[in-house]
Amino acid sequence: MMLPYIRALLLFAALLCVVFAPPWAPLILIGILSLRFNAWEALFVGMTMDLVWLPGTFFYPLPLFTLASFLIVWGLEPLRRELFV
């Protein structure tokens, strides 16, 4: 079955996009991953993106990409259940 390979490939592509792509590219891949799978590993991608790109200064106290990935995973859960039962 190809689904575990697709899930791992999307996760690997999102992690590569954290380093080599603009910030919206991993968020799109997190959305695709969350639409098809119950992908809590997308939070790891968001956390990695925060650790790589956001400096820990006074102006950026919130982990923006971690919060965005959590909202994507949590927000797309009902839609995933509706589409892929």
KENU-336213 format. One line per field, with one value per atom (N, C-alpha, C): atom name; z, y, x; residue in one letter. Coordinates in nm, 3 decimals. Atoms other than C-alpha are relative to their C-alpha. Example, Ala and Ser with C-alpha at 12.3 -4.5 7.8 and 13.67 -1.06 7.14 Angstrom:
KENU-336213
site N;CA;C;N;CA;C
z 0.000;0.780;0.000;-0.006;0.714;0.073
y -0.119;-0.450;0.120;-0.119;-0.106;0.109
x 0.089;1.230;0.090;-0.082;1.367;-0.077
code A;A;A;S;S;S
This chain:
KENU-336213
site N;CA;C;N;CA;C;N;CA;C;N;CA;C;N;CA;C;N;CA;C;N;CA;C;N;CA;C;N;CA;C;N;CA;C;N;CA;C;N;CA;C;N;CA;C;N;CA;C;N;CA;C;N;CA;C;N;CA;C;N;CA;C;N;CA;C;N;CA;C;N;CA;C;N;CA;C;N;CA;C;N;CA;C;N;CA;C;N;CA;C;N;CA;C;N;CA;C;N;CA;C;N;CA;C;N;CA;C;N;CA;C;N;CA;C;N;CA;C;N;CA;C;N;CA;C;N;CA;C;N;CA;C;N;CA;C;N;CA;C;N;CA;C;N;CA;C;N;CA;C;N;CA;C;N;CA;C;N;CA;C;N;CA;C;N;CA;C;N;CA;C;N;CA;C;N;CA;C;N;CA;C;N;CA;C;N;CA;C;N;CA;C;N;CA;C;N;CA;C;N;CA;C;N;CA;C;N;CA;C;N;CA;C;N;CA;C;N;CA;C;N;CA;C;N;CA;C;N;CA;C;N;CA;C;N;CA;C;N;CA;C;N;CA;C;N;CA;C;N;CA;C;N;CA;C;N;CA;C;N;CA;C;N;CA;C;N;CA;C;N;CA;C;N;CA;C;N;CA;C;N;CA;C;N;CA;C;N;CA;C;N;CA;C;N;CA;C
z 0.000;0.000;0.000;0.021;-0.097;0.102;-0.088;0.177;0.101;-0.092;0.434;-0.073;0.077;0.161;-0.037;0.034;0.055;0.123;-0.123;0.415;0.035;-0.028;0.467;-0.103;0.104;0.135;0.021;-0.028;0.222;0.122;-0.118;0.564;-0.035;0.041;0.410;-0.087;0.085;0.148;0.083;-0.087;0.419;0.078;-0.073;0.617;-0.091;0.095;0.305;-0.031;0.028;0.238;0.114;-0.114;0.587;-0.026;0.020;0.484;-0.135;0.135;0.109;-0.070;0.069;0.030;0.079;-0.075;0.123;0.111;-0.117;0.448;-0.031;0.028;0.279;-0.057;0.060;0.108;0.104;-0.099;0.426;0.056;-0.050;0.541;-0.097;0.099;0.216;0.011;-0.015;0.259;0.130;-0.124;0.620;-0.022;0.031;0.490;-0.080;0.080;0.231;0.087;-0.090;0.492;0.098;-0.098;0.737;-0.063;0.067;0.479;-0.021;0.031;0.406;0.121;-0.112;0.731;0.132;-0.135;1.103;0.037;0.003;1.087;0.111;-0.109;1.424;-0.013;0.023;1.295;-0.072;0.061;1.115;0.104;-0.106;1.451;0.012;0.000;1.438;-0.112;0.111;1.100;0.038;-0.044;1.245;0.105;-0.103;1.546;-0.060;0.068;1.323;-0.075;0.073;1.113;0.095;-0.099;1.424;0.048;-0.050;1.546;-0.106;0.106;1.208;-0.035;0.058;1.103;0.097;-0.089;1.400;0.105;-0.106;1.621;0.135;-0.134;1.993;0.065;-0.051;2.042;0.059;-0.061;2.202;-0.098;0.099;1.878;-0.045;0.043;1.813;0.119;-0.116;2.144;-0.026;0.027;1.985;-0.105;0.104;1.794;-0.110;0.098;1.490;-0.086;0.089;1.265;0.076;-0.081;1.546;0.025;-0.019;1.622;-0.129;0.129;1.253;-0.037;0.033;1.205;0.093;-0.091;1.516;-0.045;0.047;1.382;-0.129;0.124;1.041;0.032;-0.034;1.190;0.073;-0.079;1.439;-0.081;0.078;1.197;-0.115;0.113;0.912;0.042;-0.048;1.132;-0.039;0.041;1.071;-0.151;0.145;0.698;-0.044;0.034;0.684;0.033;-0.038;0.869;-0.099;0.092;0.628;-0.136;0.134;0.310;-0.009;0.008;0.392;0.110;-0.101;0.605;-0.049
y -0.117;0.000;0.124;-0.117;0.341;0.111;-0.112;0.559;0.032;-0.039;0.532;0.068;-0.062;0.620;0.144;-0.135;0.922;0.090;-0.077;1.036;0.038;-0.027;1.006;0.096;-0.089;1.177;0.143;-0.134;1.472;0.060;-0.049;1.502;0.039;-0.031;1.491;0.125;-0.119;1.749;0.126;-0.114;1.978;0.039;-0.031;1.951;0.062;-0.064;2.033;0.142;-0.134;2.330;0.096;-0.087;2.462;0.072;-0.058;2.523;0.070;-0.047;2.584;0.075;-0.060;2.733;0.119;-0.109;3.040;-0.054;0.050;3.020;-0.057;0.051;2.949;-0.142;0.134;2.630;-0.112;0.105;2.416;0.003;-0.008;2.547;-0.066;0.068;2.426;-0.151;0.144;2.085;-0.053;0.040;2.073;-0.013;0.008;2.144;-0.124;0.121;1.866;-0.124;0.114;1.627;-0.015;0.005;1.719;-0.033;0.035;1.681;-0.150;0.142;1.322;-0.090;0.085;1.189;0.071;-0.055;1.239;0.032;-0.029;1.411;0.093;-0.082;1.529;0.026;-0.031;1.521;0.134;-0.133;1.844;0.106;-0.093;2.016;0.004;0.004;1.905;0.087;-0.085;2.078;0.147;-0.138;2.399;0.042;-0.031;2.382;0.014;-0.010;2.322;0.132;-0.126;2.621;0.118;-0.106;2.839;0.003;0.005;2.722;0.046;-0.038;2.783;0.148;-0.132;3.114;0.112;-0.110;3.309;0.020;-0.026;3.475;0.008;-0.004;3.457;0.136;-0.136;3.833;0.049;-0.061;4.066;0.012;-0.025;4.120;-0.127;0.126;3.751;-0.094;0.089;3.601;-0.122;0.110;3.374;-0.094;0.096;3.055;-0.003;-0.021;3.161;-0.123;0.114;2.860;-0.123;0.109;2.612;0.019;-0.029;2.782;-0.018;0.015;2.794;-0.147;0.142;2.424;-0.069;0.057;2.338;0.036;-0.041;2.538;-0.071;0.073;2.370;-0.144;0.141;2.019;-0.012;0.006;2.087;0.048;-0.056;2.292;-0.088;0.086;2.042;-0.139;0.132;1.744;-0.033;0.034;1.767;-0.020;0.014;1.813;-0.133;0.128;1.513;-0.116;0.106;1.300;-0.007;-0.004;1.412;-0.056;0.039;1.349;-0.142;0.128;1.035;-0.093;0.094;0.809;-0.141
x 0.085;0.000;0.089;-0.084;0.136;-0.020;0.030;-0.017;0.109;-0.110;0.267;0.116;-0.107;0.515;-0.036;0.044;0.310;0.007;-0.005;0.284;0.144;-0.141;0.659;0.060;-0.050;0.729;-0.048;0.051;0.504;0.070;-0.070;0.669;0.144;-0.137;1.017;0.004;0.006;0.918;-0.027;0.026;0.780;0.124;-0.123;1.102;0.106;-0.091;1.304;-0.044;0.051;1.078;0.025;-0.032;1.150;0.131;-0.132;1.510;0.012;-0.029;1.493;-0.112;0.115;1.151;-0.053;0.063;0.948;-0.091;0.074;0.747;-0.137;0.133;0.415;0.003;-0.007;0.536;-0.017;0.025;0.562;-0.142;0.137;0.225;-0.099;0.084;0.067;0.017;-0.022;0.229;-0.058;0.065;0.108;-0.149;0.142;-0.242;-0.036;0.023;-0.220;0.014;-0.022;-0.083;-0.116;0.109;-0.359;-0.134;0.125;-0.634;-0.013;0.006;-0.543;0.023;-0.039;-0.393;-0.026;0.003;-0.426;0.144;-0.144;-0.088;0.042;-0.050;0.026;0.149;-0.142;0.383;0.015;-0.005;0.294;0.035;-0.041;0.340;0.152;-0.146;0.703;0.057;-0.044;0.737;-0.015;0.019;0.592;0.100;-0.098;0.819;0.140;-0.129;1.121;0.011;0.000;1.023;0.020;-0.021;1.002;0.144;-0.137;1.342;0.100;-0.092;1.504;-0.012;0.018;1.351;-0.032;0.035;1.217;0.107;-0.099;1.473;-0.070;0.058;1.416;0.016;-0.015;1.401;-0.132;0.118;1.150;-0.116;0.105;0.959;-0.071;0.061;0.883;-0.015;0.013;0.769;-0.088;0.092;0.506;0.057;-0.040;0.586;-0.107;0.106;0.384;-0.028;0.020;0.440;-0.049;0.052;0.379;-0.149;0.142;0.049;-0.079;0.069;-0.042;-0.015;0.012;0.035;-0.099;0.099;-0.168;-0.141;0.132;-0.462;-0.039;0.029;-0.433;-0.037;0.028;-0.419;-0.133;0.123;-0.698;-0.121;0.110;-0.910;-0.044;0.034;-0.898;-0.046;0.044;-0.990;-0.144;0.137;-1.368;-0.014;0.007;-1.315;0.062;-0.064;-1.082;-0.093;0.094;-1.336;-0.117;0.114;-1.609;0.038;-0.041;-1.410;0.053;-0.068;-1.212;-0.041;0.048;-1.425;0.021
code M;M;M;M;M;M;L;L;L;P;P;P;Y;Y;Y;I;I;I;R;R;R;A;A;A;L;L;L;L;L;L;L;L;L;F;F;F;A;A;A;A;A;A;L;L;L;L;L;L;C;C;C;V;V;V;V;V;V;F;F;F;A;A;A;P;P;P;P;P;P;W;W;W;A;A;A;P;P;P;L;L;L;I;I;I;L;L;L;I;I;I;G;G;G;I;I;I;L;L;L;S;S;S;L;L;L;R;R;R;F;F;F;N;N;N;A;A;A;W;W;W;E;E;E;A;A;A;L;L;L;F;F;F;V;V;V;G;G;G;M;M;M;T;T;T;M;M;M;D;D;D;L;L;L;V;V;V;W;W;W;L;L;L;P;P;P;G;G;G;T;T;T;F;F;F;F;F;F;Y;Y;Y;P;P;P;L;L;L;P;P;P;L;L;L;F;F;F;T;T;T;L;L;L;A;A;A;S;S;S;F;F;F;L;L;L;I;I;I;V;V;V;W;W;W;G;G;G;L;L;L;E;E;E;P;P;P;L;L;L;R;R;R;R;R;R;E;E;E;L;L;L;F;F;F;V;V;V
